Amino acid sequence: MNINESSYAPKKMILFAAAAVFDTIILDLVLKYAVRLDWIATVDFIPGVLAITKHENYGLIGNAPIPYPIIIGLTIVALIVLFYGMKTSYKQNRFFEFLALSYVSGGALGNFIDRIMNGYVFDWILLFNTSIINIADVAITLGIIGYVASHYYYDKINVHQD
């Protein structure tokens, strides 16, 4: 069976994508506020490896000190590129690429909403005492990994079918 002729109906693809985007945004924002308001306590789960803490990230990746208007502009450009990639994956009926880009979009929108509302992105998951992230960052990272893996898979399937 040609992977591009899979049984994923277009309506199902859109439904899954919308759920991925919406659920990522809601989960991200709810957990950010739960930690920010102390509904979830700051705690060391695995000392030196995993903890819940509070951090206001005014920069970009790794708290890089980039001016706010540039960050907003870069985020808007990234979202446009993501939506274009989703459109392309949708037209090619590449469900897993489409879904992976939906998670990246949901994470990017979650952080974008947080930045617009607060002037910064609230991070709360401390990893290895060096990186502080949030659920949106996890969705973005897993979405990128999923996209690369599925893109590789689709390309490999198409090469073997030729």
Chimera marker file (.cmm) of the C-alpha trace (Angstrom):
<marker_set name="trace">
<marker id="1" x="0.000" y="0.000" z="0.000" r="1" g="1" b="0" radius="0.5"/>
<marker id="2" x="1.270" y="3.451" z="-0.891" r="1" g="1" b="0" radius="0.5"/>
<marker id="3" x="1.698" y="5.442" z="2.319" r="1" g="1" b="0" radius="0.5"/>
<marker id="4" x="0.247" y="8.492" z="0.553" r="1" g="1" b="0" radius="0.5"/>
<marker id="5" x="-2.949" y="6.543" z="-0.126" r="1" g="1" b="0" radius="0.5"/>
<marker id="6" x="-3.460" y="5.596" z="3.508" r="1" g="1" b="0" radius="0.5"/>
<marker id="7" x="-6.851" y="5.273" z="5.126" r="1" g="1" b="0" radius="0.5"/>
<marker id="8" x="-6.541" y="8.567" z="7.015" r="1" g="1" b="0" radius="0.5"/>
<marker id="9" x="-9.475" y="10.633" z="5.840" r="1" g="1" b="0" radius="0.5"/>
<marker id="10" x="-8.854" y="14.372" z="5.570" r="1" g="1" b="0" radius="0.5"/>
<marker id="11" x="-11.438" y="15.157" z="8.251" r="1" g="1" b="0" radius="0.5"/>
<marker id="12" x="-9.719" y="12.776" z="10.673" r="1" g="1" b="0" radius="0.5"/>
<marker id="13" x="-6.357" y="14.401" z="9.981" r="1" g="1" b="0" radius="0.5"/>
<marker id="14" x="-7.762" y="17.833" z="10.753" r="1" g="1" b="0" radius="0.5"/>
<marker id="15" x="-9.533" y="16.549" z="13.871" r="1" g="1" b="0" radius="0.5"/>
<marker id="16" x="-6.347" y="14.929" z="15.223" r="1" g="1" b="0" radius="0.5"/>
<marker id="17" x="-4.306" y="18.048" z="14.429" r="1" g="1" b="0" radius="0.5"/>
<marker id="18" x="-6.810" y="20.382" z="16.077" r="1" g="1" b="0" radius="0.5"/>
<marker id="19" x="-6.906" y="18.164" z="19.175" r="1" g="1" b="0" radius="0.5"/>
<marker id="20" x="-3.089" y="18.073" z="19.323" r="1" g="1" b="0" radius="0.5"/>
<marker id="21" x="-2.809" y="21.865" z="19.062" r="1" g="1" b="0" radius="0.5"/>
<marker id="22" x="-5.658" y="22.610" z="21.463" r="1" g="1" b="0" radius="0.5"/>
<marker id="23" x="-4.692" y="19.988" z="24.064" r="1" g="1" b="0" radius="0.5"/>
<marker id="24" x="-1.044" y="21.082" z="24.040" r="1" g="1" b="0" radius="0.5"/>
<marker id="25" x="-1.968" y="24.736" z="24.558" r="1" g="1" b="0" radius="0.5"/>
<marker id="26" x="-4.472" y="23.982" z="27.341" r="1" g="1" b="0" radius="0.5"/>
<marker id="27" x="-2.200" y="21.510" z="29.178" r="1" g="1" b="0" radius="0.5"/>
<marker id="28" x="0.753" y="23.885" z="28.896" r="1" g="1" b="0" radius="0.5"/>
<marker id="29" x="-1.084" y="26.981" z="30.135" r="1" g="1" b="0" radius="0.5"/>
<marker id="30" x="-2.950" y="25.175" z="32.932" r="1" g="1" b="0" radius="0.5"/>
<marker id="31" x="0.242" y="23.604" z="34.299" r="1" g="1" b="0" radius="0.5"/>
<marker id="32" x="2.143" y="26.904" z="34.037" r="1" g="1" b="0" radius="0.5"/>
<marker id="33" x="-0.505" y="28.631" z="36.109" r="1" g="1" b="0" radius="0.5"/>
<marker id="34" x="-0.779" y="25.733" z="38.557" r="1" g="1" b="0" radius="0.5"/>
<marker id="35" x="2.944" y="25.989" z="39.314" r="1" g="1" b="0" radius="0.5"/>
<marker id="36" x="2.939" y="29.800" z="39.245" r="1" g="1" b="0" radius="0.5"/>
<marker id="37" x="0.055" y="29.915" z="41.762" r="1" g="1" b="0" radius="0.5"/>
<marker id="38" x="1.635" y="27.192" z="43.958" r="1" g="1" b="0" radius="0.5"/>
<marker id="39" x="-1.111" y="24.657" z="43.251" r="1" g="1" b="0" radius="0.5"/>
<marker id="40" x="1.798" y="22.393" z="42.336" r="1" g="1" b="0" radius="0.5"/>
<marker id="41" x="4.641" y="22.698" z="44.822" r="1" g="1" b="0" radius="0.5"/>
<marker id="42" x="8.247" y="23.231" z="43.847" r="1" g="1" b="0" radius="0.5"/>
<marker id="43" x="9.965" y="19.950" z="44.605" r="1" g="1" b="0" radius="0.5"/>
<marker id="44" x="13.109" y="17.956" z="43.799" r="1" g="1" b="0" radius="0.5"/>
<marker id="45" x="11.871" y="14.665" z="42.323" r="1" g="1" b="0" radius="0.5"/>
<marker id="46" x="15.309" y="13.293" z="41.489" r="1" g="1" b="0" radius="0.5"/>
<marker id="47" x="17.989" y="15.562" z="42.966" r="1" g="1" b="0" radius="0.5"/>
<marker id="48" x="20.205" y="16.972" z="40.237" r="1" g="1" b="0" radius="0.5"/>
<marker id="49" x="18.045" y="15.429" z="37.498" r="1" g="1" b="0" radius="0.5"/>
<marker id="50" x="14.382" y="16.504" z="37.716" r="1" g="1" b="0" radius="0.5"/>
<marker id="51" x="12.689" y="19.198" z="39.763" r="1" g="1" b="0" radius="0.5"/>
<marker id="52" x="9.783" y="21.618" z="39.659" r="1" g="1" b="0" radius="0.5"/>
<marker id="53" x="10.837" y="25.231" z="40.022" r="1" g="1" b="0" radius="0.5"/>
<marker id="54" x="9.816" y="28.680" z="38.772" r="1" g="1" b="0" radius="0.5"/>
<marker id="55" x="11.572" y="30.699" z="36.090" r="1" g="1" b="0" radius="0.5"/>
<marker id="56" x="10.554" y="33.696" z="33.983" r="1" g="1" b="0" radius="0.5"/>
<marker id="57" x="12.229" y="33.398" z="30.584" r="1" g="1" b="0" radius="0.5"/>
<marker id="58" x="12.406" y="36.852" z="28.988" r="1" g="1" b="0" radius="0.5"/>
<marker id="59" x="14.668" y="35.685" z="26.175" r="1" g="1" b="0" radius="0.5"/>
<marker id="60" x="14.462" y="33.015" z="23.562" r="1" g="1" b="0" radius="0.5"/>
<marker id="61" x="15.969" y="29.522" z="23.685" r="1" g="1" b="0" radius="0.5"/>
<marker id="62" x="18.195" y="29.219" z="26.741" r="1" g="1" b="0" radius="0.5"/>
<marker id="63" x="17.080" y="32.657" z="27.930" r="1" g="1" b="0" radius="0.5"/>
<marker id="64" x="19.085" y="34.307" z="25.114" r="1" g="1" b="0" radius="0.5"/>
<marker id="65" x="18.732" y="38.080" z="25.584" r="1" g="1" b="0" radius="0.5"/>
<marker id="66" x="16.876" y="39.044" z="22.408" r="1" g="1" b="0" radius="0.5"/>
<marker id="67" x="14.634" y="42.138" z="22.304" r="1" g="1" b="0" radius="0.5"/>
<marker id="68" x="10.932" y="41.421" z="22.803" r="1" g="1" b="0" radius="0.5"/>
<marker id="69" x="9.737" y="42.710" z="19.380" r="1" g="1" b="0" radius="0.5"/>
<marker id="70" x="12.266" y="40.480" z="17.613" r="1" g="1" b="0" radius="0.5"/>
<marker id="71" x="11.104" y="37.450" z="19.611" r="1" g="1" b="0" radius="0.5"/>
<marker id="72" x="7.473" y="38.176" z="18.681" r="1" g="1" b="0" radius="0.5"/>
<marker id="73" x="8.427" y="38.599" z="15.014" r="1" g="1" b="0" radius="0.5"/>
<marker id="74" x="10.460" y="35.392" z="14.953" r="1" g="1" b="0" radius="0.5"/>
<marker id="75" x="7.602" y="33.500" z="16.606" r="1" g="1" b="0" radius="0.5"/>
<marker id="76" x="5.105" y="34.741" z="14.023" r="1" g="1" b="0" radius="0.5"/>
<marker id="77" x="7.455" y="33.751" z="11.186" r="1" g="1" b="0" radius="0.5"/>
<marker id="78" x="7.961" y="30.311" z="12.785" r="1" g="1" b="0" radius="0.5"/>
<marker id="79" x="4.191" y="29.828" z="13.070" r="1" g="1" b="0" radius="0.5"/>
<marker id="80" x="3.701" y="30.771" z="9.401" r="1" g="1" b="0" radius="0.5"/>
<marker id="81" x="6.386" y="28.257" z="8.380" r="1" g="1" b="0" radius="0.5"/>
<marker id="82" x="4.784" y="25.594" z="10.601" r="1" g="1" b="0" radius="0.5"/>
<marker id="83" x="1.327" y="26.157" z="9.133" r="1" g="1" b="0" radius="0.5"/>
<marker id="84" x="2.783" y="26.015" z="5.621" r="1" g="1" b="0" radius="0.5"/>
<marker id="85" x="4.483" y="22.715" z="6.522" r="1" g="1" b="0" radius="0.5"/>
<marker id="86" x="1.204" y="21.414" z="7.921" r="1" g="1" b="0" radius="0.5"/>
<marker id="87" x="-0.594" y="22.419" z="4.716" r="1" g="1" b="0" radius="0.5"/>
<marker id="88" x="2.027" y="20.619" z="2.623" r="1" g="1" b="0" radius="0.5"/>
<marker id="89" x="1.896" y="17.467" z="4.790" r="1" g="1" b="0" radius="0.5"/>
<marker id="90" x="-1.909" y="17.545" z="4.651" r="1" g="1" b="0" radius="0.5"/>
<marker id="91" x="-1.981" y="17.832" z="0.851" r="1" g="1" b="0" radius="0.5"/>
<marker id="92" x="0.457" y="14.907" z="0.598" r="1" g="1" b="0" radius="0.5"/>
<marker id="93" x="-1.658" y="12.898" z="3.078" r="1" g="1" b="0" radius="0.5"/>
<marker id="94" x="1.341" y="12.470" z="5.383" r="1" g="1" b="0" radius="0.5"/>
<marker id="95" x="-0.606" y="12.008" z="8.591" r="1" g="1" b="0" radius="0.5"/>
<marker id="96" x="2.295" y="11.559" z="11.011" r="1" g="1" b="0" radius="0.5"/>
<marker id="97" x="4.192" y="14.571" z="9.679" r="1" g="1" b="0" radius="0.5"/>
<marker id="98" x="0.988" y="16.585" z="9.926" r="1" g="1" b="0" radius="0.5"/>
<marker id="99" x="0.382" y="15.430" z="13.500" r="1" g="1" b="0" radius="0.5"/>
<marker id="100" x="4.002" y="16.061" z="14.543" r="1" g="1" b="0" radius="0.5"/>
<marker id="101" x="3.848" y="19.614" z="13.156" r="1" g="1" b="0" radius="0.5"/>
<marker id="102" x="0.576" y="20.070" z="15.050" r="1" g="1" b="0" radius="0.5"/>
<marker id="103" x="2.354" y="19.378" z="18.335" r="1" g="1" b="0" radius="0.5"/>
<marker id="104" x="5.152" y="21.794" z="17.400" r="1" g="1" b="0" radius="0.5"/>
<marker id="105" x="2.500" y="24.405" z="16.537" r="1" g="1" b="0" radius="0.5"/>
<marker id="106" x="0.632" y="23.791" z="19.798" r="1" g="1" b="0" radius="0.5"/>
<marker id="107" x="3.828" y="24.223" z="21.793" r="1" g="1" b="0" radius="0.5"/>
<marker id="108" x="4.818" y="27.354" z="19.887" r="1" g="1" b="0" radius="0.5"/>
<marker id="109" x="1.340" y="28.836" z="20.367" r="1" g="1" b="0" radius="0.5"/>
<marker id="110" x="1.354" y="27.960" z="24.086" r="1" g="1" b="0" radius="0.5"/>
<marker id="111" x="4.630" y="29.806" z="24.612" r="1" g="1" b="0" radius="0.5"/>
<marker id="112" x="3.487" y="32.660" z="22.342" r="1" g="1" b="0" radius="0.5"/>
<marker id="113" x="0.270" y="33.134" z="24.337" r="1" g="1" b="0" radius="0.5"/>
<marker id="114" x="2.249" y="33.056" z="27.591" r="1" g="1" b="0" radius="0.5"/>
<marker id="115" x="4.714" y="35.640" z="26.257" r="1" g="1" b="0" radius="0.5"/>
<marker id="116" x="1.947" y="37.955" z="24.993" r="1" g="1" b="0" radius="0.5"/>
<marker id="117" x="-0.009" y="37.710" z="28.263" r="1" g="1" b="0" radius="0.5"/>
<marker id="118" x="2.951" y="38.047" z="30.669" r="1" g="1" b="0" radius="0.5"/>
<marker id="119" x="5.856" y="39.488" z="28.726" r="1" g="1" b="0" radius="0.5"/>
<marker id="120" x="7.844" y="36.292" z="29.301" r="1" g="1" b="0" radius="0.5"/>
<marker id="121" x="7.513" y="32.514" z="29.064" r="1" g="1" b="0" radius="0.5"/>
<marker id="122" x="7.085" y="30.733" z="32.373" r="1" g="1" b="0" radius="0.5"/>
<marker id="123" x="9.305" y="27.644" z="32.634" r="1" g="1" b="0" radius="0.5"/>
<marker id="124" x="9.002" y="25.205" z="35.514" r="1" g="1" b="0" radius="0.5"/>
<marker id="125" x="10.602" y="21.816" z="34.744" r="1" g="1" b="0" radius="0.5"/>
<marker id="126" x="14.272" y="21.821" z="35.775" r="1" g="1" b="0" radius="0.5"/>
<marker id="127" x="16.371" y="19.170" z="34.034" r="1" g="1" b="0" radius="0.5"/>
<marker id="128" x="19.883" y="18.270" z="35.205" r="1" g="1" b="0" radius="0.5"/>
<marker id="129" x="20.142" y="21.579" z="37.100" r="1" g="1" b="0" radius="0.5"/>
<marker id="130" x="20.810" y="23.336" z="33.786" r="1" g="1" b="0" radius="0.5"/>
<marker id="131" x="17.721" y="23.519" z="31.560" r="1" g="1" b="0" radius="0.5"/>
<marker id="132" x="14.354" y="24.881" z="32.617" r="1" g="1" b="0" radius="0.5"/>
<marker id="133" x="11.518" y="24.027" z="30.257" r="1" g="1" b="0" radius="0.5"/>
<marker id="134" x="7.727" y="23.663" z="30.169" r="1" g="1" b="0" radius="0.5"/>
<marker id="135" x="5.158" y="21.402" z="28.497" r="1" g="1" b="0" radius="0.5"/>
<marker id="136" x="5.161" y="23.558" z="25.349" r="1" g="1" b="0" radius="0.5"/>
<marker id="137" x="8.909" y="22.974" z="25.006" r="1" g="1" b="0" radius="0.5"/>
<marker id="138" x="8.381" y="19.232" z="25.433" r="1" g="1" b="0" radius="0.5"/>
<marker id="139" x="5.677" y="19.258" z="22.719" r="1" g="1" b="0" radius="0.5"/>
<marker id="140" x="7.945" y="21.238" z="20.380" r="1" g="1" b="0" radius="0.5"/>
<marker id="141" x="10.881" y="18.869" z="20.929" r="1" g="1" b="0" radius="0.5"/>
<marker id="142" x="8.842" y="15.668" z="20.579" r="1" g="1" b="0" radius="0.5"/>
<marker id="143" x="7.031" y="17.126" z="17.563" r="1" g="1" b="0" radius="0.5"/>
<marker id="144" x="10.337" y="17.910" z="15.829" r="1" g="1" b="0" radius="0.5"/>
<marker id="145" x="11.644" y="14.413" z="16.571" r="1" g="1" b="0" radius="0.5"/>
<marker id="146" x="8.362" y="12.937" z="15.306" r="1" g="1" b="0" radius="0.5"/>
<marker id="147" x="8.482" y="15.061" z="12.164" r="1" g="1" b="0" radius="0.5"/>
<marker id="148" x="12.055" y="14.062" z="11.328" r="1" g="1" b="0" radius="0.5"/>
<marker id="149" x="11.304" y="10.382" z="11.982" r="1" g="1" b="0" radius="0.5"/>
<marker id="150" x="8.093" y="10.372" z="9.953" r="1" g="1" b="0" radius="0.5"/>
<marker id="151" x="9.666" y="12.400" z="7.127" r="1" g="1" b="0" radius="0.5"/>
<marker id="152" x="12.481" y="9.864" z="6.979" r="1" g="1" b="0" radius="0.5"/>
<marker id="153" x="9.941" y="7.015" z="7.084" r="1" g="1" b="0" radius="0.5"/>
<marker id="154" x="7.803" y="8.460" z="4.287" r="1" g="1" b="0" radius="0.5"/>
<marker id="155" x="10.873" y="9.103" z="2.135" r="1" g="1" b="0" radius="0.5"/>
<marker id="156" x="12.153" y="5.564" z="2.737" r="1" g="1" b="0" radius="0.5"/>
<marker id="157" x="8.751" y="4.050" z="1.848" r="1" g="1" b="0" radius="0.5"/>
<marker id="158" x="8.542" y="6.105" z="-1.346" r="1" g="1" b="0" radius="0.5"/>
<marker id="159" x="12.083" y="5.100" z="-2.406" r="1" g="1" b="0" radius="0.5"/>
<marker id="160" x="11.253" y="1.391" z="-1.982" r="1" g="1" b="0" radius="0.5"/>
<marker id="161" x="8.065" y="1.761" z="-4.009" r="1" g="1" b="0" radius="0.5"/>
<marker id="162" x="9.797" y="3.287" z="-7.042" r="1" g="1" b="0" radius="0.5"/>
<link id1="1" id2="2" r="1" g="1" b="0" radius="0.2"/>
<link id1="2" id2="3" r="1" g="1" b="0" radius="0.2"/>
<link id1="3" id2="4" r="1" g="1" b="0" radius="0.2"/>
<link id1="4" id2="5" r="1" g="1" b="0" radius="0.2"/>
<link id1="5" id2="6" r="1" g="1" b="0" radius="0.2"/>
<link id1="6" id2="7" r="1" g="1" b="0" radius="0.2"/>
<link id1="7" id2="8" r="1" g="1" b="0" radius="0.2"/>
<link id1="8" id2="9" r="1" g="1" b="0" radius="0.2"/>
<link id1="9" id2="10" r="1" g="1" b="0" radius="0.2"/>
<link id1="10" id2="11" r="1" g="1" b="0" radius="0.2"/>
<link id1="11" id2="12" r="1" g="1" b="0" radius="0.2"/>
<link id1="12" id2="13" r="1" g="1" b="0" radius="0.2"/>
<link id1="13" id2="14" r="1" g="1" b="0" radius="0.2"/>
<link id1="14" id2="15" r="1" g="1" b="0" radius="0.2"/>
<link id1="15" id2="16" r="1" g="1" b="0" radius="0.2"/>
<link id1="16" id2="17" r="1" g="1" b="0" radius="0.2"/>
<link id1="17" id2="18" r="1" g="1" b="0" radius="0.2"/>
<link id1="18" id2="19" r="1" g="1" b="0" radius="0.2"/>
<link id1="19" id2="20" r="1" g="1" b="0" radius="0.2"/>
<link id1="20" id2="21" r="1" g="1" b="0" radius="0.2"/>
<link id1="21" id2="22" r="1" g="1" b="0" radius="0.2"/>
<link id1="22" id2="23" r="1" g="1" b="0" radius="0.2"/>
<link id1="23" id2="24" r="1" g="1" b="0" radius="0.2"/>
<link id1="24" id2="25" r="1" g="1" b="0" radius="0.2"/>
<link id1="25" id2="26" r="1" g="1" b="0" radius="0.2"/>
<link id1="26" id2="27" r="1" g="1" b="0" radius="0.2"/>
<link id1="27" id2="28" r="1" g="1" b="0" radius="0.2"/>
<link id1="28" id2="29" r="1" g="1" b="0" radius="0.2"/>
<link id1="29" id2="30" r="1" g="1" b="0" radius="0.2"/>
<link id1="30" id2="31" r="1" g="1" b="0" radius="0.2"/>
<link id1="31" id2="32" r="1" g="1" b="0" radius="0.2"/>
<link id1="32" id2="33" r="1" g="1" b="0" radius="0.2"/>
<link id1="33" id2="34" r="1" g="1" b="0" radius="0.2"/>
<link id1="34" id2="35" r="1" g="1" b="0" radius="0.2"/>
<link id1="35" id2="36" r="1" g="1" b="0" radius="0.2"/>
<link id1="36" id2="37" r="1" g="1" b="0" radius="0.2"/>
<link id1="37" id2="38" r="1" g="1" b="0" radius="0.2"/>
<link id1="38" id2="39" r="1" g="1" b="0" radius="0.2"/>
<link id1="39" id2="40" r="1" g="1" b="0" radius="0.2"/>
<link id1="40" id2="41" r="1" g="1" b="0" radius="0.2"/>
<link id1="41" id2="42" r="1" g="1" b="0" radius="0.2"/>
<link id1="42" id2="43" r="1" g="1" b="0" radius="0.2"/>
<link id1="43" id2="44" r="1" g="1" b="0" radius="0.2"/>
<link id1="44" id2="45" r="1" g="1" b="0" radius="0.2"/>
<link id1="45" id2="46" r="1" g="1" b="0" radius="0.2"/>
<link id1="46" id2="47" r="1" g="1" b="0" radius="0.2"/>
<link id1="47" id2="48" r="1" g="1" b="0" radius="0.2"/>
<link id1="48" id2="49" r="1" g="1" b="0" radius="0.2"/>
<link id1="49" id2="50" r="1" g="1" b="0" radius="0.2"/>
<link id1="50" id2="51" r="1" g="1" b="0" radius="0.2"/>
<link id1="51" id2="52" r="1" g="1" b="0" radius="0.2"/>
<link id1="52" id2="53" r="1" g="1" b="0" radius="0.2"/>
<link id1="53" id2="54" r="1" g="1" b="0" radius="0.2"/>
<link id1="54" id2="55" r="1" g="1" b="0" radius="0.2"/>
<link id1="55" id2="56" r="1" g="1" b="0" radius="0.2"/>
<link id1="56" id2="57" r="1" g="1" b="0" radius="0.2"/>
<link id1="57" id2="58" r="1" g="1" b="0" radius="0.2"/>
<link id1="58" id2="59" r="1" g="1" b="0" radius="0.2"/>
<link id1="59" id2="60" r="1" g="1" b="0" radius="0.2"/>
<link id1="60" id2="61" r="1" g="1" b="0" radius="0.2"/>
<link id1="61" id2="62" r="1" g="1" b="0" radius="0.2"/>
<link id1="62" id2="63" r="1" g="1" b="0" radius="0.2"/>
<link id1="63" id2="64" r="1" g="1" b="0" radius="0.2"/>
<link id1="64" id2="65" r="1" g="1" b="0" radius="0.2"/>
<link id1="65" id2="66" r="1" g="1" b="0" radius="0.2"/>
<link id1="66" id2="67" r="1" g="1" b="0" radius="0.2"/>
<link id1="67" id2="68" r="1" g="1" b="0" radius="0.2"/>
<link id1="68" id2="69" r="1" g="1" b="0" radius="0.2"/>
<link id1="69" id2="70" r="1" g="1" b="0" radius="0.2"/>
<link id1="70" id2="71" r="1" g="1" b="0" radius="0.2"/>
<link id1="71" id2="72" r="1" g="1" b="0" radius="0.2"/>
<link id1="72" id2="73" r="1" g="1" b="0" radius="0.2"/>
<link id1="73" id2="74" r="1" g="1" b="0" radius="0.2"/>
<link id1="74" id2="75" r="1" g="1" b="0" radius="0.2"/>
<link id1="75" id2="76" r="1" g="1" b="0" radius="0.2"/>
<link id1="76" id2="77" r="1" g="1" b="0" radius="0.2"/>
<link id1="77" id2="78" r="1" g="1" b="0" radius="0.2"/>
<link id1="78" id2="79" r="1" g="1" b="0" radius="0.2"/>
<link id1="79" id2="80" r="1" g="1" b="0" radius="0.2"/>
<link id1="80" id2="81" r="1" g="1" b="0" radius="0.2"/>
<link id1="81" id2="82" r="1" g="1" b="0" radius="0.2"/>
<link id1="82" id2="83" r="1" g="1" b="0" radius="0.2"/>
<link id1="83" id2="84" r="1" g="1" b="0" radius="0.2"/>
<link id1="84" id2="85" r="1" g="1" b="0" radius="0.2"/>
<link id1="85" id2="86" r="1" g="1" b="0" radius="0.2"/>
<link id1="86" id2="87" r="1" g="1" b="0" radius="0.2"/>
<link id1="87" id2="88" r="1" g="1" b="0" radius="0.2"/>
<link id1="88" id2="89" r="1" g="1" b="0" radius="0.2"/>
<link id1="89" id2="90" r="1" g="1" b="0" radius="0.2"/>
<link id1="90" id2="91" r="1" g="1" b="0" radius="0.2"/>
<link id1="91" id2="92" r="1" g="1" b="0" radius="0.2"/>
<link id1="92" id2="93" r="1" g="1" b="0" radius="0.2"/>
<link id1="93" id2="94" r="1" g="1" b="0" radius="0.2"/>
<link id1="94" id2="95" r="1" g="1" b="0" radius="0.2"/>
<link id1="95" id2="96" r="1" g="1" b="0" radius="0.2"/>
<link id1="96" id2="97" r="1" g="1" b="0" radius="0.2"/>
<link id1="97" id2="98" r="1" g="1" b="0" radius="0.2"/>
<link id1="98" id2="99" r="1" g="1" b="0" radius="0.2"/>
<link id1="99" id2="100" r="1" g="1" b="0" radius="0.2"/>
<link id1="100" id2="101" r="1" g="1" b="0" radius="0.2"/>
<link id1="101" id2="102" r="1" g="1" b="0" radius="0.2"/>
<link id1="102" id2="103" r="1" g="1" b="0" radius="0.2"/>
<link id1="103" id2="104" r="1" g="1" b="0" radius="0.2"/>
<link id1="104" id2="105" r="1" g="1" b="0" radius="0.2"/>
<link id1="105" id2="106" r="1" g="1" b="0" radius="0.2"/>
<link id1="106" id2="107" r="1" g="1" b="0" radius="0.2"/>
<link id1="107" id2="108" r="1" g="1" b="0" radius="0.2"/>
<link id1="108" id2="109" r="1" g="1" b="0" radius="0.2"/>
<link id1="109" id2="110" r="1" g="1" b="0" radius="0.2"/>
<link id1="110" id2="111" r="1" g="1" b="0" radius="0.2"/>
<link id1="111" id2="112" r="1" g="1" b="0" radius="0.2"/>
<link id1="112" id2="113" r="1" g="1" b="0" radius="0.2"/>
<link id1="113" id2="114" r="1" g="1" b="0" radius="0.2"/>
<link id1="114" id2="115" r="1" g="1" b="0" radius="0.2"/>
<link id1="115" id2="116" r="1" g="1" b="0" radius="0.2"/>
<link id1="116" id2="117" r="1" g="1" b="0" radius="0.2"/>
<link id1="117" id2="118" r="1" g="1" b="0" radius="0.2"/>
<link id1="118" id2="119" r="1" g="1" b="0" radius="0.2"/>
<link id1="119" id2="120" r="1" g="1" b="0" radius="0.2"/>
<link id1="120" id2="121" r="1" g="1" b="0" radius="0.2"/>
<link id1="121" id2="122" r="1" g="1" b="0" radius="0.2"/>
<link id1="122" id2="123" r="1" g="1" b="0" radius="0.2"/>
<link id1="123" id2="124" r="1" g="1" b="0" radius="0.2"/>
<link id1="124" id2="125" r="1" g="1" b="0" radius="0.2"/>
<link id1="125" id2="126" r="1" g="1" b="0" radius="0.2"/>
<link id1="126" id2="127" r="1" g="1" b="0" radius="0.2"/>
<link id1="127" id2="128" r="1" g="1" b="0" radius="0.2"/>
<link id1="128" id2="129" r="1" g="1" b="0" radius="0.2"/>
<link id1="129" id2="130" r="1" g="1" b="0" radius="0.2"/>
<link id1="130" id2="131" r="1" g="1" b="0" radius="0.2"/>
<link id1="131" id2="132" r="1" g="1" b="0" radius="0.2"/>
<link id1="132" id2="133" r="1" g="1" b="0" radius="0.2"/>
<link id1="133" id2="134" r="1" g="1" b="0" radius="0.2"/>
<link id1="134" id2="135" r="1" g="1" b="0" radius="0.2"/>
<link id1="135" id2="136" r="1" g="1" b="0" radius="0.2"/>
<link id1="136" id2="137" r="1" g="1" b="0" radius="0.2"/>
<link id1="137" id2="138" r="1" g="1" b="0" radius="0.2"/>
<link id1="138" id2="139" r="1" g="1" b="0" radius="0.2"/>
<link id1="139" id2="140" r="1" g="1" b="0" radius="0.2"/>
<link id1="140" id2="141" r="1" g="1" b="0" radius="0.2"/>
<link id1="141" id2="142" r="1" g="1" b="0" radius="0.2"/>
<link id1="142" id2="143" r="1" g="1" b="0" radius="0.2"/>
<link id1="143" id2="144" r="1" g="1" b="0" radius="0.2"/>
<link id1="144" id2="145" r="1" g="1" b="0" radius="0.2"/>
<link id1="145" id2="146" r="1" g="1" b="0" radius="0.2"/>
<link id1="146" id2="147" r="1" g="1" b="0" radius="0.2"/>
<link id1="147" id2="148" r="1" g="1" b="0" radius="0.2"/>
<link id1="148" id2="149" r="1" g="1" b="0" radius="0.2"/>
<link id1="149" id2="150" r="1" g="1" b="0" radius="0.2"/>
<link id1="150" id2="151" r="1" g="1" b="0" radius="0.2"/>
<link id1="151" id2="152" r="1" g="1" b="0" radius="0.2"/>
<link id1="152" id2="153" r="1" g="1" b="0" radius="0.2"/>
<link id1="153" id2="154" r="1" g="1" b="0" radius="0.2"/>
<link id1="154" id2="155" r="1" g="1" b="0" radius="0.2"/>
<link id1="155" id2="156" r="1" g="1" b="0" radius="0.2"/>
<link id1="156" id2="157" r="1" g="1" b="0" radius="0.2"/>
<link id1="157" id2="158" r="1" g="1" b="0" radius="0.2"/>
<link id1="158" id2="159" r="1" g="1" b="0" radius="0.2"/>
<link id1="159" id2="160" r="1" g="1" b="0" radius="0.2"/>
<link id1="160" id2="161" r="1" g="1" b="0" radius="0.2"/>
<link id1="161" id2="162" r="1" g="1" b="0" radius="0.2"/>
</marker_set>
